[in-house]
Amino acid sequence: MSACLMLALLPAAASSHAGEAKGARTEIEFRLLELGGRKVRWTLPAGGLPATISYAFLTEPAQFPGARNCDAMLPPEAALTRSRIAAADFRREVRAAFAAWERAANVVFRETTSVAEAGILIGADAKARGRAFTNVALREDAAPAGGLGSIRQSLICLNPKRPWKIGFDGNLHVYDVRFTVIHEIGHAIGLDHPSPEGQLMSFRYVEKARELQPGDVAGAVALYGRPGAAPAPGSPVRAARQGVPA
């Protein structure tokens, strides 16, 4: 089972609802991803240990039959050439994106060179659609824990025909790598879009913050617990974002 998670990060000026976002949202809001009627997360080990998720950068073209997004991927370098971003700089930004989620919740990310064994794969979209996508696939052989689906693999892909940048410069038509990858990792671990604007998991691209916002942190904690204090593996997860009806 996979999720169709289109990253609809629209430049604020390009959105027909841009006027609604002039006042910053103050409530803590998040929304948990649902697949097949179940909220999902990576499996939690026993004893309060953090969920440990491996990730890898794709090293050659790959096909993922059955995926709704990122079903054909290229190494991430394919998305960097046009923007003249060095591979080392891209990897540094991706590592910083994973570190942001580690600081927020009881989850650990381990980089690996084994594409076959990685839980999260990062690359470029061979079909060059949209801006960026995440595909989430569930383990079909695992019994739901507390009504939760267990994530088997997540794919993150960037459009190689779109320009990319590192850092904010006010140009909302060229997206910052770290902002985008933090957002996509949120999908990859079980979070959805809560609102047009206000959190990094919101669907509108705005250059206001490159760090997780309160709602992003609350969503990650709902799934994985606070750093050093994970929920029990079978415990139910809070229904939805705080302040907004489920």
Secondary structure, DSSP 8 states (H G I E B T S, - for coil): -B--EE---EEGGGSTTGGGGSS---S---EE-EETTEEEE----GGG--EEEEEEE--S-EE-TT-SSSSEEE-GGGGTTTTT--HHHHHHHHHHHHHHHHHHSSEEEEE-S-TTT-SEEEEEETT--SSEEEEEEE-SSS--BTTBEEEEEEEEEE-TTS-EESS--S-TTSEEHHHHHHHHHHHHHTEE--SSSSSTTSSEE-TT-SS--HHHHHHHHHHH-BTTB---TT-----S-TTS--
